[in-house]
Amino acid sequence: MPTFIKCPVCHTETPWTGNPHRPFCSERCRFVDLGAWADGKYRIADDEREDESQPADETDRQ
């Protein structure tokens, strides 16, 4: 029995094996997700910078 997953964008159930777009159901959903990253809708937290008012370059010099 094939394994099915839900597309992270549209939540359509799609087979895992034989799917060239996995974990997405289609090329469209892949590009929607890529566009969200490009627009800054997804972020990875940066715990290293304590003071957001100074750029990283100036913080390193002090």
PDB file with SEQRES, HELIX, SHEET and CRYST1 records, atoms N, CA, C and O in Angstrom:
SEQRES   1 A   62  MET PRO THR PHE ILE LYS CYS PRO VAL CYS HIS THR GLU          
SEQRES   2 A   62  THR PRO TRP THR GLY ASN PRO HIS ARG PRO PHE CYS SER          
SEQRES   3 A   62  GLU ARG CYS ARG PHE VAL ASP LEU GLY ALA TRP ALA ASP          
SEQRES   4 A   62  GLY LYS TYR ARG ILE ALA ASP ASP GLU ARG GLU ASP GLU          
SEQRES   5 A   62  SER GLN PRO ALA ASP GLU THR ASP ARG GLN                      
HELIX    1 AA1 GLU A   27  ALA A   38  1                                  12    
HELIX    2 AA2 ALA A   56  ARG A   61  1                                   6    
SHEET    1 AA1 2 PHE A   4  LYS A   6  0                                        
SHEET    2 AA1 2 GLU A  13  PRO A  15 -1                                        
CRYST1    1.000    1.000    1.000  90.00  90.00  90.00 P 1           1          
ATOM      1  N   MET A   1       0.847  -1.182   0.000  1.00  0.00           N  
ATOM      2  CA  MET A   1       0.000   0.000   0.000  1.00  0.00           C  
ATOM      3  C   MET A   1       0.893   1.246   0.000  1.00  0.00           C  
ATOM      4  O   MET A   1       1.769   1.361   0.857  1.00  0.00           O  
ATOM      5  N   PRO A   2       0.695   2.181  -0.937  1.00  0.00           N  
ATOM      6  CA  PRO A   2       1.534   3.378  -1.007  1.00  0.00           C  
ATOM      7  C   PRO A   2       1.282   4.319   0.175  1.00  0.00           C  
ATOM      8  O   PRO A   2       0.186   4.367   0.732  1.00  0.00           O  
ATOM      9  N   THR A   3       2.321   5.057   0.535  1.00  0.00           N  
ATOM     10  CA  THR A   3       2.220   6.042   1.604  1.00  0.00           C  
ATOM     11  C   THR A   3       1.712   7.356   1.027  1.00  0.00           C  
ATOM     12  O   THR A   3       2.201   7.819  -0.003  1.00  0.00           O  
ATOM     13  N   PHE A   4       0.736   7.949   1.690  1.00  0.00           N  
ATOM     14  CA  PHE A   4       0.192   9.229   1.271  1.00  0.00           C  
ATOM     15  C   PHE A   4       0.527  10.280   2.314  1.00  0.00           C  
ATOM     16  O   PHE A   4       0.535  10.007   3.514  1.00  0.00           O  
ATOM     17  N   ILE A   5       0.804  11.482   1.839  1.00  0.00           N  
ATOM     18  CA  ILE A   5       1.059  12.613   2.720  1.00  0.00           C  
ATOM     19  C   ILE A   5       0.158  13.769   2.303  1.00  0.00           C  
ATOM     20  O   ILE A   5      -0.389  13.769   1.200  1.00  0.00           O  
ATOM     21  N   LYS A   6       0.007  14.747   3.180  1.00  0.00           N  
ATOM     22  CA  LYS A   6      -0.763  15.939   2.837  1.00  0.00           C  
ATOM     23  C   LYS A   6       0.192  17.025   2.384  1.00  0.00           C  
ATOM     24  O   LYS A   6       1.205  17.290   3.031  1.00  0.00           O  
ATOM     25  N   CYS A   7      -0.136  17.641   1.285  1.00  0.00           N  
ATOM     26  CA  CYS A   7       0.658  18.742   0.753  1.00  0.00           C  
ATOM     27  C   CYS A   7       0.681  19.871   1.790  1.00  0.00           C  
ATOM     28  O   CYS A   7      -0.376  20.249   2.295  1.00  0.00           O  
ATOM     29  N   PRO A   8       1.858  20.418   2.121  1.00  0.00           N  
ATOM     30  CA  PRO A   8       1.920  21.474   3.123  1.00  0.00           C  
ATOM     31  C   PRO A   8       1.249  22.777   2.686  1.00  0.00           C  
ATOM     32  O   PRO A   8       0.962  23.625   3.530  1.00  0.00           O  
ATOM     33  N   VAL A   9       0.997  22.954   1.406  1.00  0.00           N  
ATOM     34  CA  VAL A   9       0.383  24.190   0.918  1.00  0.00           C  
ATOM     35  C   VAL A   9      -1.132  24.064   0.819  1.00  0.00           C  
ATOM     36  O   VAL A   9      -1.860  24.869   1.400  1.00  0.00           O  
ATOM     37  N   CYS A  10      -1.611  23.061   0.088  1.00  0.00           N  
ATOM     38  CA  CYS A  10      -3.066  22.956  -0.163  1.00  0.00           C  
ATOM     39  C   CYS A  10      -3.731  21.815   0.606  1.00  0.00           C  
ATOM     40  O   CYS A  10      -4.954  21.678   0.569  1.00  0.00           O  
ATOM     41  N   HIS A  11      -2.948  21.006   1.296  1.00  0.00           N  
ATOM     42  CA  HIS A  11      -3.427  19.894   2.134  1.00  0.00           C  
ATOM     43  C   HIS A  11      -4.099  18.767   1.347  1.00  0.00           C  
ATOM     44  O   HIS A  11      -4.863  17.987   1.916  1.00  0.00           O  
ATOM     45  N   THR A  12      -3.825  18.677   0.062  1.00  0.00           N  
ATOM     46  CA  THR A  12      -4.318  17.569  -0.749  1.00  0.00           C  
ATOM     47  C   THR A  12      -3.483  16.329  -0.457  1.00  0.00           C  
ATOM     48  O   THR A  12      -2.257  16.415  -0.379  1.00  0.00           O  
ATOM     49  N   GLU A  13      -4.130  15.176  -0.294  1.00  0.00           N  
ATOM     50  CA  GLU A  13      -3.381  13.939  -0.088  1.00  0.00           C  
ATOM     51  C   GLU A  13      -2.723  13.533  -1.397  1.00  0.00           C  
ATOM     52  O   GLU A  13      -3.357  13.510  -2.452  1.00  0.00           O  
ATOM     53  N   THR A  14      -1.445  13.216  -1.305  1.00  0.00           N  
ATOM     54  CA  THR A  14      -0.669  12.878  -2.490  1.00  0.00           C  
ATOM     55  C   THR A  14       0.277  11.727  -2.167  1.00  0.00           C  
ATOM     56  O   THR A  14       0.753  11.630  -1.036  1.00  0.00           O  
ATOM     57  N   PRO A  15       0.560  10.855  -3.126  1.00  0.00           N  
ATOM     58  CA  PRO A  15       1.464   9.733  -2.844  1.00  0.00           C  
ATOM     59  C   PRO A  15       2.901  10.219  -2.657  1.00  0.00           C  
ATOM     60  O   PRO A  15       3.347  11.151  -3.326  1.00  0.00           O  
ATOM     61  N   TRP A  16       3.616   9.572  -1.739  1.00  0.00           N  
ATOM     62  CA  TRP A  16       5.014   9.923  -1.495  1.00  0.00           C  
ATOM     63  C   TRP A  16       5.917   9.365  -2.600  1.00  0.00           C  
ATOM     64  O   TRP A  16       6.754  10.085  -3.144  1.00  0.00           O  
ATOM     65  N   THR A  17       5.746   8.091  -2.925  1.00  0.00           N  
ATOM     66  CA  THR A  17       6.591   7.476  -3.943  1.00  0.00           C  
ATOM     67  C   THR A  17       6.103   7.852  -5.335  1.00  0.00           C  
ATOM     68  O   THR A  17       4.902   7.914  -5.599  1.00  0.00           O  
ATOM     69  N   GLY A  18       7.056   8.099  -6.208  1.00  0.00           N  
ATOM     70  CA  GLY A  18       6.719   8.435  -7.585  1.00  0.00           C  
ATOM     71  C   GLY A  18       6.270   9.867  -7.770  1.00  0.00           C  
ATOM     72  O   GLY A  18       5.829  10.232  -8.860  1.00  0.00           O  
ATOM     73  N   ASN A  19       6.367  10.684  -6.746  1.00  0.00           N  
ATOM     74  CA  ASN A  19       5.939  12.078  -6.829  1.00  0.00           C  
ATOM     75  C   ASN A  19       7.177  12.967  -6.961  1.00  0.00           C  
ATOM     76  O   ASN A  19       7.913  13.129  -5.988  1.00  0.00           O  
ATOM     77  N   PRO A  20       7.423  13.540  -8.124  1.00  0.00           N  
ATOM     78  CA  PRO A  20       8.620  14.360  -8.314  1.00  0.00           C  
ATOM     79  C   PRO A  20       8.578  15.694  -7.563  1.00  0.00           C  
ATOM     80  O   PRO A  20       9.599  16.377  -7.475  1.00  0.00           O  
ATOM     81  N   HIS A  21       7.426  16.075  -7.026  1.00  0.00           N  
ATOM     82  CA  HIS A  21       7.265  17.362  -6.349  1.00  0.00           C  
ATOM     83  C   HIS A  21       7.208  17.229  -4.829  1.00  0.00           C  
ATOM     84  O   HIS A  21       6.979  18.219  -4.133  1.00  0.00           O  
ATOM     85  N   ARG A  22       7.412  16.022  -4.306  1.00  0.00           N  
ATOM     86  CA  ARG A  22       7.225  15.818  -2.879  1.00  0.00           C  
ATOM     87  C   ARG A  22       8.095  16.744  -2.053  1.00  0.00           C  
ATOM     88  O   ARG A  22       9.229  17.009  -2.452  1.00  0.00           O  
ATOM     89  N   PRO A  23       7.643  17.231  -0.965  1.00  0.00           N  
ATOM     90  CA  PRO A  23       6.429  16.874  -0.241  1.00  0.00           C  
ATOM     91  C   PRO A  23       5.180  17.587  -0.744  1.00  0.00           C  
ATOM     92  O   PRO A  23       4.116  17.479  -0.133  1.00  0.00           O  
ATOM     93  N   PHE A  24       5.298  18.311  -1.847  1.00  0.00           N  
ATOM     94  CA  PHE A  24       4.151  19.023  -2.406  1.00  0.00           C  
ATOM     95  C   PHE A  24       3.416  18.143  -3.407  1.00  0.00           C  
ATOM     96  O   PHE A  24       3.960  17.155  -3.899  1.00  0.00           O  
ATOM     97  N   CYS A  25       2.171  18.512  -3.703  1.00  0.00           N  
ATOM     98  CA  CYS A  25       1.382  17.697  -4.631  1.00  0.00           C  
ATOM     99  C   CYS A  25       1.648  18.061  -6.080  1.00  0.00           C  
ATOM    100  O   CYS A  25       1.417  17.248  -6.975  1.00  0.00           O  
ATOM    101  N   SER A  26       2.133  19.279  -6.326  1.00  0.00           N  
ATOM    102  CA  SER A  26       2.320  19.736  -7.701  1.00  0.00           C  
ATOM    103  C   SER A  26       3.414  20.785  -7.781  1.00  0.00           C  
ATOM    104  O   SER A  26       3.892  21.290  -6.766  1.00  0.00           O  
ATOM    105  N   GLU A  27       3.796  21.098  -8.998  1.00  0.00           N  
ATOM    106  CA  GLU A  27       4.788  22.144  -9.216  1.00  0.00           C  
ATOM    107  C   GLU A  27       4.247  23.494  -8.745  1.00  0.00           C  
ATOM    108  O   GLU A  27       4.995  24.320  -8.223  1.00  0.00           O  
ATOM    109  N   ARG A  28       2.962  23.708  -8.928  1.00  0.00           N  
ATOM    110  CA  ARG A  28       2.340  24.959  -8.489  1.00  0.00           C  
ATOM    111  C   ARG A  28       2.536  25.171  -7.001  1.00  0.00           C  
ATOM    112  O   ARG A  28       2.933  26.256  -6.576  1.00  0.00           O  
ATOM    113  N   CYS A  29       2.259  24.137  -6.196  1.00  0.00           N  
ATOM    114  CA  CYS A  29       2.410  24.259  -4.745  1.00  0.00           C  
ATOM    115  C   CYS A  29       3.873  24.463  -4.359  1.00  0.00           C  
ATOM    116  O   CYS A  29       4.160  25.164  -3.388  1.00  0.00           O  
ATOM    117  N   ARG A  30       4.793  23.866  -5.099  1.00  0.00           N  
ATOM    118  CA  ARG A  30       6.223  24.093  -4.848  1.00  0.00           C  
ATOM    119  C   ARG A  30       6.557  25.566  -5.030  1.00  0.00           C  
ATOM    120  O   ARG A  30       7.274  26.149  -4.217  1.00  0.00           O  
ATOM    121  N   PHE A  31       6.034  26.170  -6.103  1.00  0.00           N  
ATOM    122  CA  PHE A  31       6.329  27.572  -6.374  1.00  0.00           C  
ATOM    123  C   PHE A  31       5.610  28.512  -5.405  1.00  0.00           C  
ATOM    124  O   PHE A  31       6.139  29.574  -5.078  1.00  0.00           O  
ATOM    125  N   VAL A  32       4.436  28.146  -4.950  1.00  0.00           N  
ATOM    126  CA  VAL A  32       3.748  28.951  -3.937  1.00  0.00           C  
ATOM    127  C   VAL A  32       4.593  28.999  -2.662  1.00  0.00           C  
ATOM    128  O   VAL A  32       4.757  30.061  -2.061  1.00  0.00           O  
ATOM    129  N   ASP A  33       5.124  27.855  -2.257  1.00  0.00           N  
ATOM    130  CA  ASP A  33       5.966  27.788  -1.064  1.00  0.00           C  
ATOM    131  C   ASP A  33       7.265  28.574  -1.263  1.00  0.00           C  
ATOM    132  O   ASP A  33       7.690  29.299  -0.364  1.00  0.00           O  
ATOM    133  N   LEU A  34       7.889  28.439  -2.417  1.00  0.00           N  
ATOM    134  CA  LEU A  34       9.111  29.174  -2.717  1.00  0.00           C  
ATOM    135  C   LEU A  34       8.850  30.681  -2.688  1.00  0.00           C  
ATOM    136  O   LEU A  34       9.672  31.446  -2.182  1.00  0.00           O  
ATOM    137  N   GLY A  35       7.725  31.099  -3.223  1.00  0.00           N  
ATOM    138  CA  GLY A  35       7.361  32.516  -3.199  1.00  0.00           C  
ATOM    139  C   GLY A  35       7.166  33.037  -1.792  1.00  0.00           C  
ATOM    140  O   GLY A  35       7.512  34.181  -1.498  1.00  0.00           O  
ATOM    141  N   ALA A  36       6.614  32.209  -0.916  1.00  0.00           N  
ATOM    142  CA  ALA A  36       6.441  32.612   0.483  1.00  0.00           C  
ATOM    143  C   ALA A  36       7.794  32.838   1.148  1.00  0.00           C  
ATOM    144  O   ALA A  36       7.953  33.784   1.919  1.00  0.00           O  
ATOM    145  N   TRP A  37       8.770  31.978   0.858  1.00  0.00           N  
ATOM    146  CA  TRP A  37      10.126  32.179   1.381  1.00  0.00           C  
ATOM    147  C   TRP A  37      10.709  33.468   0.831  1.00  0.00           C  
ATOM    148  O   TRP A  37      11.301  34.246   1.579  1.00  0.00           O  
ATOM    149  N   ALA A  38      10.553  33.705  -0.462  1.00  0.00           N  
ATOM    150  CA  ALA A  38      11.118  34.891  -1.100  1.00  0.00           C  
ATOM    151  C   ALA A  38      10.487  36.178  -0.564  1.00  0.00           C  
ATOM    152  O   ALA A  38      11.160  37.204  -0.472  1.00  0.00           O  
ATOM    153  N   ASP A  39       9.214  36.130  -0.214  1.00  0.00           N  
ATOM    154  CA  ASP A  39       8.517  37.300   0.331  1.00  0.00           C  
ATOM    155  C   ASP A  39       8.810  37.528   1.804  1.00  0.00           C  
ATOM    156  O   ASP A  39       8.396  38.542   2.366  1.00  0.00           O  
ATOM    157  N   GLY A  40       9.517  36.602   2.437  1.00  0.00           N  
ATOM    158  CA  GLY A  40       9.844  36.745   3.854  1.00  0.00           C  
ATOM    159  C   GLY A  40       8.737  36.297   4.784  1.00  0.00           C  
ATOM    160  O   GLY A  40       8.748  36.650   5.963  1.00  0.00           O  
ATOM    161  N   LYS A  41       7.779  35.529   4.286  1.00  0.00           N  
ATOM    162  CA  LYS A  41       6.694  35.049   5.141  1.00  0.00           C  
ATOM    163  C   LYS A  41       7.161  33.975   6.104  1.00  0.00           C  
ATOM    164  O   LYS A  41       6.568  33.794   7.167  1.00  0.00           O  
ATOM    165  N   TYR A  42       8.218  33.262   5.745  1.00  0.00           N  
ATOM    166  CA  TYR A  42       8.817  32.273   6.628  1.00  0.00           C  
ATOM    167  C   TYR A  42      10.146  32.839   7.101  1.00  0.00           C  
ATOM    168  O   TYR A  42      10.883  33.437   6.317  1.00  0.00           O  
ATOM    169  N   ARG A  43      10.454  32.653   8.370  1.00  0.00           N  
ATOM    170  CA  ARG A  43      11.723  33.137   8.899  1.00  0.00           C  
ATOM    171  C   ARG A  43      12.320  32.099   9.825  1.00  0.00           C  
ATOM    172  O   ARG A  43      11.617  31.313  10.461  1.00  0.00           O  
ATOM    173  N   ILE A  44      13.626  32.123   9.880  1.00  0.00           N  
ATOM    174  CA  ILE A  44      14.347  31.289  10.828  1.00  0.00           C  
ATOM    175  C   ILE A  44      14.905  32.240  11.877  1.00  0.00           C  
ATOM    176  O   ILE A  44      15.586  33.208  11.539  1.00  0.00           O  
ATOM    177  N   ALA A  45      14.624  31.975  13.134  1.00  0.00           N  
ATOM    178  CA  ALA A  45      15.048  32.865  14.215  1.00  0.00           C  
ATOM    179  C   ALA A  45      16.565  32.929  14.308  1.00  0.00           C  
ATOM    180  O   ALA A  45      17.264  31.936  14.101  1.00  0.00           O  
ATOM    181  N   ASP A  46      17.053  34.120  14.624  1.00  0.00           N  
ATOM    182  CA  ASP A  46      18.486  34.344  14.803  1.00  0.00           C  
ATOM    183  C   ASP A  46      18.712  34.677  16.266  1.00  0.00           C  
ATOM    184  O   ASP A  46      18.486  35.814  16.679  1.00  0.00           O  
ATOM    185  N   ASP A  47      19.150  33.714  17.052  1.00  0.00           N  
ATOM    186  CA  ASP A  47      19.351  33.900  18.482  1.00  0.00           C  
ATOM    187  C   ASP A  47      20.672  34.587  18.811  1.00  0.00           C  
ATOM    188  O   ASP A  47      20.857  35.037  19.942  1.00  0.00           O  
ATOM    189  N   GLU A  48      21.586  34.680  17.863  1.00  0.00           N  
ATOM    190  CA  GLU A  48      22.908  35.215  18.147  1.00  0.00           C  
ATOM    191  C   GLU A  48      22.915  36.729  18.305  1.00  0.00           C  
ATOM    192  O   GLU A  48      23.707  37.257  19.086  1.00  0.00           O  
ATOM    193  N   ARG A  49      22.066  37.430  17.593  1.00  0.00           N  
ATOM    194  CA  ARG A  49      22.048  38.894  17.679  1.00  0.00           C  
ATOM    195  C   ARG A  49      21.174  39.322  18.835  1.00  0.00           C  
ATOM    196  O   ARG A  49      19.983  39.012  18.870  1.00  0.00           O  
ATOM    197  N   GLU A  50      21.763  40.034  19.782  1.00  0.00           N  
ATOM    198  CA  GLU A  50      21.015  40.491  20.956  1.00  0.00           C  
ATOM    199  C   GLU A  50      20.401  41.860  20.738  1.00  0.00           C  
ATOM    200  O   GLU A  50      19.252  42.088  21.114  1.00  0.00           O  
ATOM    201  N   ASP A  51      21.153  42.784  20.131  1.00  0.00           N  
ATOM    202  CA  ASP A  51      20.689  44.148  19.937  1.00  0.00           C  
ATOM    203  C   ASP A  51      20.325  44.349  18.473  1.00  0.00           C  
ATOM    204  O   ASP A  51      21.210  44.448  17.623  1.00  0.00           O  
ATOM    205  N   GLU A  52      19.048  44.409  18.177  1.00  0.00           N  
ATOM    206  CA  GLU A  52      18.582  44.539  16.805  1.00  0.00           C  
ATOM    207  C   GLU A  52      18.785  45.948  16.251  1.00  0.00           C  
ATOM    208  O   GLU A  52      18.640  46.144  15.045  1.00  0.00           O  
ATOM    209  N   SER A  53      19.115  46.938  17.087  1.00  0.00           N  
ATOM    210  CA  SER A  53      19.259  48.301  16.603  1.00  0.00           C  
ATOM    211  C   SER A  53      20.579  48.519  15.871  1.00  0.00           C  
ATOM    212  O   SER A  53      20.705  49.485  15.118  1.00  0.00           O  
ATOM    213  N   GLN A  54      21.573  47.640  16.076  1.00  0.00           N  
ATOM    214  CA  GLN A  54      22.855  47.784  15.412  1.00  0.00           C  
ATOM    215  C   GLN A  54      23.037  46.675  14.387  1.00  0.00           C  
ATOM    216  O   GLN A  54      22.698  45.521  14.653  1.00  0.00           O  
ATOM    217  N   PRO A  55      23.568  47.015  13.220  1.00  0.00           N  
ATOM    218  CA  PRO A  55      23.878  45.962  12.241  1.00  0.00           C  
ATOM    219  C   PRO A  55      24.934  45.014  12.805  1.00  0.00           C  
ATOM    220  O   PRO A  55      25.690  45.387  13.702  1.00  0.00           O  
ATOM    221  N   ALA A  56      24.985  43.812  12.291  1.00  0.00           N  
ATOM    222  CA  ALA A  56      25.910  42.788  12.780  1.00  0.00           C  
ATOM    223  C   ALA A  56      27.356  43.250  12.671  1.00  0.00           C  
ATOM    224  O   ALA A  56      28.168  42.897  13.527  1.00  0.00           O  
ATOM    225  N   ASP A  57      27.715  44.042  11.629  1.00  0.00           N  
ATOM    226  CA  ASP A  57      29.095  44.496  11.443  1.00  0.00           C  
ATOM    227  C   ASP A  57      29.559  45.353  12.619  1.00  0.00           C  
ATOM    228  O   ASP A  57      30.663  45.164  13.130  1.00  0.00           O  
ATOM    229  N   GLU A  58      28.718  46.296  13.048  1.00  0.00           N  
ATOM    230  CA  GLU A  58      29.088  47.185  14.138  1.00  0.00           C  
ATOM    231  C   GLU A  58      29.149  46.467  15.466  1.00  0.00           C  
ATOM    232  O   GLU A  58      29.979  46.805  16.310  1.00  0.00           O  
ATOM    233  N   THR A  59      28.293  45.487  15.671  1.00  0.00           N  
ATOM    234  CA  THR A  59      28.277  44.735  16.913  1.00  0.00           C  
ATOM    235  C   THR A  59      29.575  43.951  17.081  1.00  0.00           C  
ATOM    236  O   THR A  59      30.074  43.810  18.197  1.00  0.00           O  
ATOM    237  N   ASP A  60      30.125  43.439  15.978  1.00  0.00           N  
ATOM    238  CA  ASP A  60      31.362  42.661  16.042  1.00  0.00           C  
ATOM    239  C   ASP A  60      32.557  43.531  16.400  1.00  0.00           C  
ATOM    240  O   ASP A  60      33.504  43.036  17.011  1.00  0.00           O  
ATOM    241  N   ARG A  61      32.545  44.815  16.038  1.00  0.00           N  
ATOM    242  CA  ARG A  61      33.680  45.697  16.290  1.00  0.00           C  
ATOM    243  C   ARG A  61      33.761  46.135  17.743  1.00  0.00           C  
ATOM    244  O   ARG A  61      34.843  46.499  18.203  1.00  0.00           O  
ATOM    245  N   GLN A  62      32.682  46.112  18.465  1.00  0.00           N  
ATOM    246  CA  GLN A  62      32.682  46.618  19.842  1.00  0.00           C  
ATOM    247  C   GLN A  62      33.216  45.630  20.814  1.00  0.00           C  
ATOM    248  O   GLN A  62      33.278  45.913  22.010  1.00  0.00           O  
TER     249      GLN A  62                                                      
END                                                                             
